[in-house]
Amino acid sequence: MGSDDTWMTLRRQCEALEPRAELVTPVSDRPFGIERTADDRVVVRFGDSGERRPLWREQFVVFFEQLADGSVPLSTLPPGVEPYASVATLTGSYTADDDEIRYDPEEATAGESPFLVPAVAARSTPERVHDDALLFARQLERLDADDPSALDTDSATDLYVLASDVQHGSNRVRRSIRDALLERLGPDQQLHGRYGTVRRTTRERRQPKDEETIFDVLDERGIPREWVTGVDRDKLDVVLAVTDLEESEVYDVDEDVYVQKTAVDEDEKYSRLQGIADRIDELEGAEREELRAELDEIEDRLEDALSAG
């Protein structure tokens, strides 16, 4: 395939990427998105810095010439060349593994790349929380969660999974925001927001020193070591594993039955979100604006609930 054909294929595949999909650089693992293409360039934006950078057609030609007779080790790619390598693998002529990028039309598939991250996986944690909360709110609007026993099994399962995802995702966001707030909070200081107030709180977690240090201190004060020694659970479990001792003889066992989330279909959730957005976009006039206002209201209520948790 000639360089002109390769360039046109590269442009088509860049333009065909789903919105919000990302590529990552092969060595430094920096995420970037395709903003637009032109006759002489592909413009990308890096997600970690917001930097916009043009990838020039003439530089792609030079890179393709390097690969014409073989392969290029990924470890030798300069940082400025890494995004060229990632984008090149979309063409269907070049492929890559952990060690090298090479010209290999038989193995490569146009539009696919080992450096391509689909939109559903490229979302940031706050974006995932937003999407999960929106789906969760949609389920709550549609179902009678006040009477869980009346829900069909599929609906109850979906509601549980979404509630779990919102909880875990919002906790991750809360922890990251907590770290930022701690840098701004002094001792005995409070910060007031629109929805509530926070303050710095200190909790102590005690961890015993090593046995030798503890025993030396006890011996110095004439305290019998037997006062602080007891059953070591780890050693007890070893004894259970290698002898005929029964667990019930040395443990009181309480059984706790609960529901465990074992899988999440992120593609299905993302498809459902896209469906909601598409249906709203198809509407016109007052009905469309009314639905958008309703979604905004749901988001505000969720923001209130999450900030209060």
C-alpha positions in Angstrom: 0.0 0.0 0.0 1.4 3.4 -1.0 2.0 6.2 1.5 -1.0 8.2 0.2 -3.3 5.2 0.7 -1.9 4.5 4.1 -2.4 8.2 5.1 -6.0 8.2 3.9 -6.7 4.9 5.8 -5.1 6.4 8.9 -7.3 9.5 8.7 -10.4 7.5 8.1 -9.7 5.2 11.1 -9.0 8.2 13.4 -12.3 9.9 12.3 -14.2 6.6 12.9 -13.1 6.2 16.5 -16.1 6.4 18.9 -16.4 9.7 20.8 -14.3 9.7 24.0 -12.2 6.7 22.9 -8.5 7.1 23.7 -5.1 5.8 22.6 -2.1 5.3 25.0 1.5 5.8 24.1 3.4 2.5 24.0 6.2 3.2 26.6 5.1 6.1 28.8 1.4 4.9 28.8 0.1 8.5 28.3 -3.6 8.7 27.3 -4.5 10.9 24.4 -7.6 11.5 22.2 -8.0 12.4 18.5 -9.4 15.9 18.2 -9.5 16.2 14.4 -7.7 15.4 11.2 -6.5 17.5 8.3 -4.8 17.0 5.0 -1.4 17.3 6.6 -1.9 16.4 10.3 -3.7 14.6 13.0 -4.4 16.8 16.1 -4.3 15.0 19.5 -4.9 16.1 23.0 -3.2 14.4 26.0 -5.5 13.5 28.9 -2.9 13.9 31.6 -1.9 17.4 30.8 -4.4 18.9 28.3 -1.6 19.5 25.9 -2.7 19.7 22.2 -0.2 18.4 19.7 -0.2 18.0 15.9 1.1 14.7 14.4 2.4 15.7 11.0 1.8 13.6 7.9 5.4 13.9 6.8 6.6 12.5 10.1 4.2 9.6 9.7 5.8 8.9 6.3 9.3 8.9 7.9 8.0 6.5 10.5 6.4 4.2 7.9 9.7 4.1 6.0 11.5 3.0 9.2 9.1 0.1 9.4 9.1 -0.8 5.7 11.8 -3.5 6.1 11.1 -4.8 9.5 10.3 -3.6 13.0 11.2 -1.0 15.6 11.7 -1.9 19.3 9.3 0.0 21.4 12.0 0.7 24.0 13.9 2.8 21.4 11.0 5.1 20.6 11.6 8.8 21.7 8.7 10.3 23.7 7.8 12.5 20.7 7.5 9.5 18.4 5.3 7.4 20.7 1.9 8.9 19.7 2.9 8.3 16.0 3.4 4.6 16.8 0.1 4.3 18.6 -1.9 6.0 15.8 -0.1 4.0 13.1 -1.4 0.7 14.4 -5.0 1.9 13.5 -4.2 1.6 9.8 -4.4 -2.2 9.3 -0.8 -2.3 8.1 1.1 -2.1 11.4 0.8 -4.1 14.6 2.6 -4.2 17.9 3.3 -6.4 20.9 5.0 -5.8 24.2 8.4 -5.5 22.5 8.1 -4.0 19.0 6.0 -2.4 16.4 6.2 -3.8 12.9 4.7 -3.8 9.4 2.4 -6.8 9.3 -0.8 -6.4 7.2 -1.7 -10.1 7.7 -1.9 -9.7 11.5 -3.1 -6.1 11.8 -6.7 -5.1 11.6 -7.9 -1.6 10.5 -9.5 0.3 13.4 -8.0 -2.0 16.0 -4.9 -1.4 18.1 -3.3 -2.7 21.2 -3.0 0.9 22.3 -6.7 1.7 21.8 -8.9 2.2 24.9 -12.6 2.1 24.2 -14.8 5.0 25.4 -16.4 2.8 28.1 -13.0 2.0 29.6 -11.5 5.5 29.0 -13.9 7.2 31.4 -12.4 8.8 34.5 -13.6 7.8 38.0 -15.8 10.9 38.3 -17.3 10.2 34.9 -18.0 6.6 35.9 -19.7 7.8 39.2 -21.8 10.3 37.2 -22.9 7.7 34.7 -23.6 5.0 37.4 -25.5 7.6 39.5 -27.6 8.6 36.5 -28.5 4.9 35.7 -29.2 4.3 39.4 -31.5 7.3 39.5 -33.3 6.1 36.3 -33.9 2.7 38.0 -35.2 4.3 41.2 -37.6 6.4 39.1 -38.8 3.3 37.2 -39.0 0.8 40.1 -40.6 0.7 43.5 -37.5 0.3 45.6 -39.5 0.8 48.8 -40.9 -2.7 48.3 -37.9 -4.8 47.2 -39.8 -8.1 47.6 -42.1 -7.0 44.8 -39.3 -6.5 42.3 -38.6 -9.1 39.7 -35.2 -10.8 40.0 -33.5 -9.1 37.1 -34.6 -5.6 38.3 -33.5 -6.3 41.9 -30.2 -7.6 40.7 -29.6 -4.5 38.5 -30.6 -2.2 41.3 -28.2 -3.9 43.7 -25.3 -3.8 41.2 -25.9 -0.1 40.4 -26.2 0.8 44.1 -22.9 -1.0 44.8 -21.1 0.7 41.9 -22.3 4.2 43.0 -21.2 3.5 46.5 -17.7 2.2 45.6 -17.2 4.8 42.9 -18.3 7.7 45.1 -16.0 6.5 47.9 -13.0 6.6 45.5 -13.9 10.2 44.6 -14.5 11.1 48.2 -11.0 9.8 49.2 -9.3 11.8 46.4 -11.2 14.9 47.4 -10.4 14.3 51.1 -6.7 14.4 50.3 -7.1 17.7 48.6 -9.1 19.1 51.5 -6.6 18.0 54.1 -4.1 20.3 52.4 -6.4 23.3 53.0 -7.7 22.4 56.5 -5.7 23.5 59.5 -6.2 22.3 63.1 -9.6 23.1 64.5 -10.6 24.7 61.2 -13.9 24.1 59.4 -14.7 24.6 55.7 -18.2 25.4 54.7 -19.7 24.5 51.3 -23.1 24.9 49.8 -24.2 21.5 51.0 -22.4 21.1 54.3 -19.4 21.6 56.5 -16.2 19.5 57.0 -13.4 19.7 59.6 -10.1 18.0 60.2 -10.4 14.9 62.5 -7.5 12.8 63.8 -7.9 9.1 64.7 -5.1 7.0 66.3 -4.5 3.5 65.0 -2.2 1.4 67.3 0.1 -1.3 66.0 2.2 -3.3 68.4 6.0 -3.0 68.1 8.0 -6.1 67.4 8.1 -8.8 70.2 11.7 -8.2 71.2 11.1 -4.5 71.9 8.0 -5.3 73.9 9.6 -8.1 75.9 12.6 -5.9 76.7 10.4 -3.1 78.1 8.3 -5.6 80.1 11.5 -7.2 81.5 12.9 -3.9 82.6 9.8 -3.2 84.7 9.4 -6.8 86.0 6.1 -7.4 84.2 5.6 -11.1 83.4 5.6 -11.8 79.7 2.7 -14.2 80.1 0.5 -11.2 80.8 0.7 -10.1 77.1 1.2 -13.4 75.3 -1.7 -15.4 73.9 -3.0 -17.4 71.0 -1.5 -16.5 67.6 -4.3 -16.9 65.0 -1.9 -17.5 62.1 -0.1 -20.2 64.0 -3.4 -21.8 65.0 -4.5 -21.9 61.4 -1.3 -23.8 60.5 -2.0 -26.3 63.2 -5.5 -26.8 61.8 -4.0 -27.4 58.4 -1.5 -30.1 59.4 -3.3 -32.0 62.2 -6.6 -33.6 62.7 -7.7 -30.8 65.0 -11.3 -29.7 64.1 -12.0 -26.0 63.5 -15.0 -26.1 65.8 -12.8 -27.2 68.7 -10.8 -24.0 68.6 -13.1 -21.4 66.9 -16.6 -20.1 67.5 -17.8 -19.8 63.9 -20.6 -17.4 63.0 -22.0 -17.6 59.5 -22.8 -14.2 57.8 -24.9 -14.6 54.6 -24.8 -11.7 52.2 -25.1 -10.8 48.5 -21.8 -10.4 46.7 -21.5 -8.6 43.4 -19.3 -10.8 41.2 -19.5 -9.1 37.8 -20.5 -5.8 36.1 -21.4 -5.4 32.5 -19.8 -2.0 31.8 -20.6 -2.3 28.0 -24.3 -2.8 28.7 -24.4 0.1 31.2 -22.6 2.4 28.7 -25.0 1.3 25.9 -27.9 2.1 28.1 -26.5 5.5 28.8 -26.0 6.2 25.1 -29.6 5.1 24.5 -31.0 7.5 27.0 -29.0 10.4 25.5 -29.9 9.5 21.9 -33.6 9.3 22.7 -33.5 12.7 24.4 -31.7 14.2 21.3 -34.4 12.8 19.1 -37.1 14.8 20.9 -37.9 18.4 19.9 -39.1 21.5 21.6 -40.6 21.7 25.1 -40.6 17.9 25.7 -36.9 17.7 25.1 -36.1 20.6 27.4 -38.4 19.2 30.1 -36.5 15.9 30.1 -33.2 17.6 30.2 -34.4 19.7 33.1 -35.6 16.6 34.8 -32.2 14.9 34.4 -30.5 18.0 35.8 -32.8 17.9 38.8 -31.9 14.2 39.3 -28.2 15.0 39.2 -28.7 17.8 41.8 -30.5 15.4 44.1 -27.8 12.8 43.7 -25.1 15.5 44.4 -26.9 16.3 47.6 -27.2 12.7 48.6 -23.5 11.9 47.8 -22.2 14.9 49.6 -24.2 14.1 52.7 -22.8 10.5 52.8 
